[in-house]
Amino acid sequence: MSVPPHHAISYIEFGVTDLTVARAFYESAFGWEFNDYGPSYSGIRSPDGTGEVGGLTSASAPTGDGPLILLFSEDLDATVESVRAAGGSITAAPYEFPDGRRFEFTDPSGNRLGVYAEA
C-alpha cells in the first residue's frame, strides 16, 4: 500500500439518516461498492478495488452546509438521470462553467454534492 500524498484528501465520511437507504442510493446512482462494518458504518471501496476512499455513517448527522464535494462524470446528462432515478434531488440543474458543466444534488439524507464534466 502506498503512502497518501501530503495534505491530500484521503477519506471522506458522509453522515446519513438511514444507512440502508444511503447505500442503495450511491450503489444505484454511481455504482459504488461498500465494505460493511456493523449496523452504523459502511466503507466506500476505492474505484480500483484497493482500500477505501470514504464511508457512510449513521452515527453522525448529515449536513448540506459543509464543503461541497464534487464527483467527475464522463456523461453529465446521464449522471443527472441516474441521481434522479436513485432518489436524489437536483438542487442546481446542469450549468456551464469555464471548461465544463456541472450540477448539484442532495442525497436522501440531505448531503449536498456536485458532479462536473469537462467541456
C-alpha positions in Angstrom: 0.0 0.0 0.0 1.4 3.4 -0.9 1.6 6.4 1.4 -1.1 9.1 0.6 0.3 12.4 -0.7 1.0 15.0 2.0 -2.1 17.2 2.7 -4.2 15.4 0.1 -7.8 14.5 0.9 -7.7 10.7 1.5 -11.0 9.9 3.1 -14.5 11.5 3.3 -17.3 10.4 5.6 -21.0 11.2 5.0 -23.4 11.4 7.9 -26.6 9.6 6.8 -30.1 9.3 8.3 -30.6 5.7 7.1 -27.5 3.6 6.2 -29.5 1.1 4.1 -31.2 3.9 2.0 -27.9 5.8 1.6 -26.1 2.7 0.4 -28.8 1.9 -2.1 -28.8 5.4 -3.4 -25.0 5.5 -4.0 -25.0 2.0 -5.4 -27.7 2.8 -7.9 -26.7 6.4 -8.8 -22.9 5.8 -9.1 -22.2 2.1 -8.9 -20.3 2.5 -5.6 -19.4 -0.7 -3.7 -19.1 -0.9 0.1 -17.5 -2.8 3.0 -19.8 -3.3 5.9 -18.6 -2.6 9.5 -21.7 -3.2 11.5 -25.1 -1.6 11.6 -24.0 2.0 11.5 -21.0 2.2 9.1 -20.1 1.2 5.6 -16.8 2.0 3.9 -16.8 3.2 0.3 -14.5 1.0 -1.7 -12.0 2.8 -3.9 -12.7 2.5 -7.6 -9.5 0.5 -8.2 -10.6 -2.0 -5.5 -7.6 -1.3 -3.2 -8.8 0.2 0.1 -11.4 2.8 0.7 -12.0 6.4 -0.1 -14.7 7.2 2.4 -17.6 6.0 4.4 -21.3 6.3 5.3 -22.1 6.6 9.0 -25.4 6.8 10.8 -23.5 7.9 13.9 -23.1 11.5 12.5 -25.9 13.9 11.5 -25.9 14.7 7.8 -25.5 18.3 6.7 -25.9 20.2 3.5 -23.9 23.1 4.7 -20.4 21.6 4.7 -17.8 21.7 2.0 -19.2 20.9 -1.5 -17.8 17.5 -2.7 -17.5 17.2 -6.4 -17.6 14.0 -8.4 -16.4 13.7 -12.0 -18.6 12.4 -14.8 -17.9 11.4 -18.4 -21.6 11.9 -19.2 -23.2 14.6 -17.1 -26.7 14.3 -18.5 -26.7 10.5 -17.8 -25.5 11.1 -14.3 -28.3 13.6 -13.7 -30.8 11.0 -14.7 -29.0 8.3 -12.6 -29.2 10.6 -9.5 -32.9 11.3 -10.1 -33.7 7.6 -10.6 -31.8 6.7 -7.4 -33.9 9.2 -5.4 -31.6 12.2 -5.2 -32.9 15.8 -5.5 -31.3 18.1 -8.1 -30.7 21.4 -6.4 -28.9 23.1 -9.3 -29.6 22.0 -12.8 -26.6 21.5 -15.1 -24.9 24.8 -15.9 -21.8 25.9 -17.7 -18.6 26.9 -16.0 -15.2 27.6 -17.5 -14.1 24.4 -19.2 -17.2 22.3 -18.5 -20.6 21.8 -16.9 -21.8 20.8 -13.5 -24.9 20.2 -11.4 -25.6 19.8 -7.7 -27.9 17.5 -5.8 -28.8 16.2 -2.3 -28.8 12.6 -1.4 -31.7 11.0 0.5 -30.1 12.1 3.8 -29.7 15.7 2.7 -26.0 15.7 2.0 -25.1 18.2 -0.8 -22.7 17.1 -3.6 -21.9 18.2 -7.1 -20.9 16.5 -10.3 -18.9 18.0 -13.1 -17.8 17.1 -16.6 -15.1 18.7 -18.8 -16.1 20.6 -21.9 
